[in-house]
Amino acid sequence: MRWEDRAACAGFPTECFFVDGRNSDPERQASVRVAVRVCVNCDVRKECARLAQSIAARQGVWGGVDLGGGQRVPPNSLKLLDLVAGVEAAA
């Protein structure tokens, strides 16, 4: 079984994790909070974060981290994985 099939977000529409709008938009913020909540108890958050790194993702919620600010996570960087670990520690 692929890790994507075990993800908490499996079955959710993709647009739930790729919300348009400005970071300050209250509707966008509410949608992102919902997406992050889906990720909080997901068993494959690190795999998701690694995928975001490998494709140099610039938007979306990956592993419980919102990249909506347009920041790019450089390939081979541990920044996103560090953020995921921080979210896990806070959960």
C-alpha positions as CSV (number, residue, x, y, z in Angstrom):
1,M,0.0,0.0,0.0
2,R,1.3,3.5,-0.9
3,W,1.8,6.0,1.9
4,E,-0.7,8.3,0.1
5,D,-3.4,5.7,0.6
6,R,-2.8,5.7,4.3
7,A,-2.9,9.5,4.6
8,A,-5.7,11.1,6.7
9,C,-6.5,13.4,3.7
10,A,-7.1,10.4,1.4
11,G,-10.6,11.0,0.1
12,F,-10.7,14.7,0.8
13,P,-10.9,17.0,-2.3
14,T,-7.4,18.3,-3.2
15,E,-8.7,21.9,-3.1
16,C,-9.1,21.5,0.7
17,F,-5.3,21.6,1.0
18,F,-4.6,24.2,-1.7
19,V,-6.7,27.2,-0.7
20,D,-6.5,30.3,-2.8
21,G,-6.4,33.8,-1.3
22,R,-4.2,36.1,0.7
23,N,-2.8,34.8,4.0
24,S,-4.7,37.5,5.8
25,D,-8.1,36.5,4.3
26,P,-10.2,35.1,7.2
27,E,-11.9,32.6,4.9
28,R,-8.6,31.2,3.8
29,Q,-7.3,31.1,7.3
30,A,-10.4,29.1,8.4
31,S,-9.9,26.6,5.5
32,V,-6.2,26.2,6.3
33,R,-7.1,25.5,10.0
34,V,-9.4,22.7,8.8
35,A,-6.7,21.2,6.6
36,V,-4.1,21.4,9.3
37,R,-6.5,19.6,11.7
38,V,-6.8,16.7,9.2
39,C,-3.0,16.4,9.2
40,V,-2.5,16.5,13.0
41,N,-3.2,12.9,13.6
42,C,-2.0,11.6,10.3
43,D,0.5,8.7,10.4
44,V,2.3,9.7,7.2
45,R,3.0,13.4,7.8
46,K,6.7,13.0,7.4
47,E,6.3,11.3,4.0
48,C,4.0,14.1,2.9
49,A,6.6,16.7,4.1
50,R,9.3,14.9,2.2
51,L,7.2,14.9,-1.0
52,A,6.7,18.7,-0.6
53,Q,10.5,19.1,-0.3
54,S,11.2,16.9,-3.3
55,I,8.9,18.9,-5.6
56,A,9.9,22.2,-4.0
57,A,6.3,23.0,-3.2
58,R,5.4,26.6,-2.8
59,Q,1.7,26.4,-1.8
60,G,-0.7,24.1,0.0
61,V,-0.8,22.4,3.4
62,W,1.8,19.6,3.5
63,G,2.3,17.5,6.6
64,G,0.3,19.9,8.6
65,V,2.3,23.0,7.5
66,D,0.8,25.8,5.5
67,L,3.0,26.9,2.6
68,G,0.5,29.5,1.6
69,G,2.9,32.4,2.1
70,G,4.5,31.3,-1.2
71,Q,7.8,30.3,0.5
72,R,9.5,27.5,-1.2
73,V,11.1,24.6,0.7
74,P,14.3,23.9,-1.0
75,P,14.9,20.2,-2.0
76,N,17.2,18.4,0.5
77,S,16.2,20.9,3.2
78,L,15.1,19.7,6.6
79,K,13.2,22.9,7.3
80,L,9.7,21.4,6.5
81,L,10.5,18.2,8.4
82,D,11.6,20.4,11.4
83,L,8.3,22.3,11.2
84,V,6.4,18.9,11.1
85,A,8.3,17.7,14.2
86,G,7.4,21.0,15.9
87,V,3.7,20.5,15.1
88,E,3.9,16.9,16.4
89,A,5.5,18.0,19.6
90,A,2.7,20.6,20.1
91,A,-0.1,18.1,19.4
